[in-house]
Amino acid sequence: MFIIRIIALFLLIGINQVQAHTASDSFLTIKNIEDKLLLQWDIALRDLDFVLGLDTNRDSQLSGAEIKTKASEITAHALGNIAITNNQQLCELKLESIHIIERDQQQYFSINSQGNCRPEHSITIDYRLFSDIDPTHRGLINYQSADKEINIITTQKNPTVTINTNTLTNNTLAEKAKVISSFIIEGIWHIWIGIDHIIFLLTLLLPAVALTQGKKQALKNGKQAFFAVIKLVTCFTVAHSITLSLATLNIVILPSRWVEVVIAASIIVVALNNIKPLFNHARLWFAFVFGLIHGFGFANVLLDLELQAATLALSLFSFNIGVELGQIAIILIAFPLLYALSYWARYRYFFIPTMSSAFAAIAILWVVERSTGYEINIF
Amino acid sequence: MIPYRRYFLSLAVSCSIASSTVIARPLASLDDNAIIEKLPQTITLMKNKNHPLRQQLQQQPKDINTAIALAKQYIEIGQSQSDPRFLGYAQGLLSPWWTLKEPPISVRLLRATIYQNQHRFQEAMADLNYIVTTAPNNQHALLLKATLHQSMGQHRQAIGSCYKLAKSAPAVISSGCMAASLFASGLAKPALHLLQSLSEETITQQTPTTQQWIYTLFAEISAHLKQAEAEPLFYKALTIKKRSPYLLLTYTDYLLQQQQAKKVIELLEKDEVLDDTLLLQLARAYRALGNIKQTEKYQEILSRRFKVLTLQNTPLHKAAAARFALEFEGNQQKALSLAEANWQSQKTYRDKQILKDALVAINTPKNITLIK
């Protein structure tokens, strides 16, 4: 009978992988902010109860009173089982506050503390909580600084981890070059796929290559045409560079949907002016003012790309260069074409109005699409 | 065109999902009488019963008999509560001998049990093989070995172990072992006959744990063969005052098949310690009843659990995750890859079932014949 009793203890009633609540894991978040080390360490109450006996009245419940009574013992036990060192110097952890946090239907004792060390190159975390009681306990560490986030797991077998805390401002030249080149390419790409920007430019340029300003409009020669284009593009470029920077740096924020609508509308305005030239004197202003709006449009795109705080300025600058390069490429193709076309007799009274109307029509569709959110898939 | 989204400068690349819905209450704000966390009764009972034992161990951690006695209790709690922590605690108690080159057999046996529950089958088998070669009549080891072979899909070896067991163990034990092995290998009818040959008396003479084991097995096989006796057998197993996650799983499967979702809810809602597989059963039951709110509630819990476990590198209960993907996420590809991964590690008939279901969902009849 004795044997049967013992066997009975081990009968595995079917193979069921034991997995209910998570195994014993604690969550340690370390934030390296402005040379301070802020820690939040969440430890499951159940784990603490097993080791420290929180349920003192053995009623199978942990009450507020029971937890409060044991709070300092818990904190001492926890902080006594972790060591954070910076260059072999121990970081003293000062308790800031204690909370109770629920994670995944379990309650955790959450210790907030601050470390008095300033991590220069690396910190080492020696994690020993519950290591003698539960070899399967793990510390899930999440380290955050201004420019990186790392997740590391400590186990009983590997209780010590070292995190490199160097910020990316100590970037190597190679990393910087990578940022520059990738964002230049993004800039070029996004202006090429930015049909609305291209159409705006083309609409602006249509008359520019052909006609002189002023009351008596005569055909321009090559040099005049060229400079006219340069002036327009420069105004446009300066303007969109300004707002691209303002928006990316979060200095000016405009709702993106509105921006998209106005970009489309800008095409309409310029196109209509091509057809009925009421504002010919102000075309440079159009280029500038609408350039400002287009800049916000580019910013929307740039912010969708992954930006890192440390290389933000560099990314922004490179992206802008990319946009300009892309623009230049378009001009280099468009300008000779348009200039050549401008010799066509019907350029002024047929080509410009027709193309402008076409652009305006497309732009109207865009305005409708972008303001209502419906997609009109004709193209 | 350009998307209507706006991303602000962000630091993080990966974002811990667990921390996204965290509400922190300051310690001082807790009401003294408020219940912050409930603990399972079994754990309190263990504490009460073993207080002197635990004290003793703290003084003399190398007292092997005390360590083993307590470790056994921890393992049992770990199994009945589906709480892997307790397996860890058991492992902790055995640490003075765990890393020895030649641990004592008693320690090896417990180690094999822990490994098996942690799904580390190869390591468990290594320990068991050692035991049966040095102590061929060790009944625990043979029984454990048979069960391990079953879950690894090694049916012949499972039957072989049960056969060796028959030489020394009582009829109930060896019959149970054999029936389980036969059932696992697809021979349900012979398994049923074997169990039917046991008299009611012999079964009720056994310890509650053994009885529950036999009744659960008996009920499971009967249910599989669509016998009416399944229900009373499940009932007998349930009346034994010991929580068995496997029994709950099998029984709820049966109830769901019998369109008795309401009973599933009655059974599980009052249970505090639901693991992923049982939460899934609850979700299925609510869905069968058309209770959208509760279904979504459990679906959300499960979805987060699986995500969190994956993020934290914790081994998933892949079969449950596969079924969840299949039945709730509608993601057949994911279900299939999970079911296949599960099949690599475990080959019980339940694992076969989810793999089949996943294959059928993707509609590749060719593959189904392969696993048959």
Contacts between the chains, C-beta under 8 A, distances in Angstrom:
chain1	res1	chain2	res2	distance
A	3	B	139	6.4
A	3	B	169	7.8
A	4	B	170	6.1
A	4	B	173	6.9
A	4	B	206	6.7
A	4	B	207	6.5
A	4	B	210	6.7
A	5	B	207	5.7
A	6	B	140	6.7
A	7	B	139	5.6
A	7	B	140	5.8
A	7	B	143	6.2
A	7	B	169	7.3
A	7	B	173	6.2
A	7	B	210	7.6
A	8	B	206	7.2
A	8	B	207	4.3
A	8	B	209	4.1
A	8	B	210	4.6
A	8	B	213	7.8
A	9	B	72	5.8
A	9	B	76	6.5
A	9	B	209	6.8
A	10	B	109	7.6
A	10	B	113	6.0
A	10	B	140	5.4
A	10	B	143	7.1
A	10	B	144	6.3
A	11	B	143	7.1
A	11	B	209	5.9
A	11	B	210	6.4
A	11	B	213	4.7
A	12	B	79	7.4
A	12	B	113	7.6
A	12	B	116	6.8
A	12	B	117	7.8
A	12	B	144	7.0
A	12	B	147	5.0
A	13	B	79	8.0
A	13	B	212	6.6
A	13	B	213	5.0
A	13	B	216	5.7
A	13	B	244	5.2
A	13	B	246	4.8
A	13	B	247	6.6
A	14	B	216	7.1
A	14	B	217	8.0
A	14	B	220	7.9
A	14	B	246	3.7
A	14	B	249	7.8
A	14	B	250	7.2
A	14	B	348	7.7
A	15	B	116	7.4
A	15	B	147	6.4
A	15	B	150	7.1
A	15	B	151	4.0
A	15	B	346	7.0
A	15	B	348	5.8
A	16	B	79	7.9
A	16	B	82	7.3
A	16	B	245	5.5
A	16	B	246	4.7
A	16	B	249	6.9
A	16	B	277	7.4
A	17	B	117	7.2
A	17	B	118	7.9
A	17	B	119	4.9
A	17	B	315	7.8
A	17	B	317	5.7
A	17	B	346	7.6
A	18	B	78	5.7
A	18	B	79	6.3
A	18	B	82	5.5
A	18	B	83	7.1
A	18	B	84	5.0
A	18	B	87	6.2
A	18	B	117	4.5
A	18	B	118	7.1
A	19	B	82	6.6
A	19	B	84	6.2
A	19	B	275	6.0
A	19	B	276	6.3
A	19	B	315	7.3
A	19	B	316	7.8
A	19	B	317	4.8
A	20	B	81	6.7
A	20	B	82	3.5
A	20	B	83	5.5
A	20	B	84	7.4
A	20	B	245	7.9
A	20	B	273	6.2
A	20	B	274	7.3
A	20	B	275	3.4
A	20	B	276	7.3
A	21	B	83	6.5
A	21	B	85	7.9
A	21	B	275	7.7
A	22	B	84	7.9
A	22	B	308	7.5
A	22	B	309	6.7
A	22	B	312	7.1
A	22	B	314	5.9
A	23	B	84	4.2
A	23	B	85	6.1
A	23	B	88	6.6
A	23	B	314	6.5
A	24	B	84	7.8
A	24	B	85	4.7
A	24	B	88	5.9
A	25	B	312	6.3
A	25	B	314	7.4
A	27	B	16	7.9
A	27	B	18	7.3
A	27	B	19	7.7
A	29	B	19	7.7
A	45	B	36	6.8
A	45	B	37	4.7
A	46	B	37	6.8
A	46	B	39	6.7
A	46	B	85	7.2
A	47	B	85	6.9
A	49	B	37	7.9
A	49	B	39	6.5
A	50	B	43	7.7
A	50	B	85	7.4
A	50	B	89	6.9
A	53	B	47	7.5
A	55	B	39	6.1
A	55	B	44	6.8
A	55	B	47	7.8
A	58	B	44	5.5
A	58	B	47	6.7
A	58	B	48	6.2
A	59	B	44	7.7
A	60	B	38	6.6
A	60	B	39	4.8
A	60	B	40	7.1
A	60	B	41	5.4
A	60	B	43	7.5
A	60	B	44	4.5
A	61	B	35	4.9
A	61	B	37	7.4
A	61	B	38	5.6
A	61	B	39	6.8
A	62	B	35	7.2
A	62	B	36	5.0
A	62	B	37	4.4
A	62	B	38	7.8
A	62	B	39	6.8
A	63	B	32	6.6
A	63	B	33	6.1
A	63	B	34	6.5
A	63	B	35	6.0
A	63	B	36	6.6
A	64	B	30	3.5
A	64	B	31	5.1
A	64	B	32	4.9
A	64	B	33	6.7
A	64	B	34	4.6
A	64	B	36	6.0
A	65	B	32	3.9
A	65	B	33	7.0
A	67	B	27	7.2
A	67	B	30	6.7
A	67	B	36	5.9
A	68	B	27	6.3
A	68	B	28	7.7
A	68	B	30	6.5
A	68	B	32	7.3
A	71	B	27	5.9
A	97	B	26	6.6
A	97	B	27	7.7
A	98	B	26	7.3
A	98	B	27	4.1
A	99	B	24	3.9
A	99	B	25	5.8
A	99	B	26	5.5
A	99	B	27	6.4
A	100	B	24	7.2
A	100	B	25	4.9
A	100	B	27	6.5
A	100	B	30	6.5
A	100	B	36	6.1
A	101	B	22	5.5
A	101	B	23	7.1
A	101	B	24	4.8
A	101	B	25	7.6
A	102	B	22	7.3
A	102	B	23	6.3
A	103	B	18	5.3
A	103	B	19	7.8
A	103	B	22	6.6
A	104	B	18	6.2
A	104	B	304	6.9
A	104	B	305	6.5
A	104	B	308	6.1
A	105	B	301	7.3
A	106	B	37	7.4
A	107	B	36	5.5
A	107	B	37	4.3
A	110	B	24	6.1
A	132	B	92	6.6
A	132	B	95	7.6
A	133	B	88	8.0
A	133	B	89	6.4
A	133	B	92	4.9
A	134	B	85	6.5
A	134	B	88	3.8
A	134	B	89	5.6
A	134	B	91	7.5
A	134	B	92	5.2
A	135	B	88	6.0
A	135	B	91	5.0
A	135	B	92	5.6
A	135	B	95	6.5
A	135	B	98	8.0
A	136	B	84	6.7
A	136	B	85	7.5
A	136	B	87	6.9
A	136	B	88	3.5
A	136	B	91	6.5
A	136	B	118	7.8
A	137	B	88	6.3
A	138	B	312	8.0
A	140	B	312	5.7
A	142	B	16	6.2
A	144	B	11	6.4
A	144	B	12	7.0
A	146	B	11	6.9
A	147	B	11	7.3
A	149	B	11	6.2
A	149	B	12	4.8
A	149	B	13	5.9
A	149	B	14	6.6
A	151	B	14	6.4
A	151	B	16	7.8
A	153	B	312	7.5
A	153	B	313	6.3
A	194	B	2	7.5
A	195	B	1	7.9
A	196	B	1	7.3
A	250	B	8	7.1
A	250	B	9	6.9
A	255	B	6	8.0
A	256	B	2	7.7
A	256	B	4	5.8
A	256	B	5	7.3
A	256	B	6	5.0
A	257	B	4	5.2
A	260	B	1	7.2
A	260	B	2	6.3
A	260	B	4	7.2
A	297	B	2	6.4
A	300	B	2	5.6
A	300	B	3	7.8
A	300	B	6	6.5
A	301	B	2	5.9
A	303	B	6	6.5
A	303	B	7	5.1
A	303	B	8	7.3
A	303	B	9	7.5
A	304	B	3	6.9
A	304	B	5	7.0
A	304	B	7	5.9
A	306	B	13	7.9
A	307	B	9	6.0
A	309	B	9	6.7
A	309	B	11	7.2
A	312	B	9	7.4
A	366	B	1	7.8
A	370	B	1	7.7
A	373	B	4	7.7
